[in-house]
C-alpha cells in the first residue's frame, strides 16, 4: 500500500502544479495581442517623423547675395530674401525682395572655408539668427550656417 500511496501523492502534486486552462488561454491571447502591436509598430516605423523645428529667433531662407562688405575684422553681407523656407518660434519676419544687412563676422571666423563659397550675385540657402540689442530698436541678423546645395524639400513660402 505504501507504493500506491506514494504514487497517488505524486499524481496529486503534479496535478496541483500544472497550469489551469484559463492561464493557458490568457497566454495565447497575450501572444496574439503582442503580434498585433508589433505589426502596427512596424507599420508606423515606415512613416518618417517631421523635420525638427528651428531654434527660437532662427530662420532658414533662400537668399541672393547682393554685396559682401569687409571692414577690418568685421564682415557684413547684404542679402535679398527670395523665399522663407522655415521659421523658428518668435522669429521676426524678413521682408521678401528687400535688402537685409546680416552680420557674418563670427561665422566667417569659425567656418572660413564654407564662408568663402559665398559669392555676390549667387543664391544660397542660409540659416540666419535674430538678436535684439538691449535698449536699441534695430534688428540684428547674424549668419549661422550656409547650406551648399539648393535642393529644398517641402519648402513653405511664408511672407
SULWOZI-V679669 format. One record per helix or strand of 3 or more residues. SS is the DSSP state (@ for helix, = for strand). FROM is the first residue (numbers start at 1). LEN is the number of residues. If there is no record, write none. Layout:
{{SS	FROM	LEN} {SS	FROM	LEN}}
This chain:
{{@	2	16} {@	21	25} {=	58	14} {=	74	14} {=	99	5} {@	105	6} {@	112	4} {=	123	9} {=	140	8}}
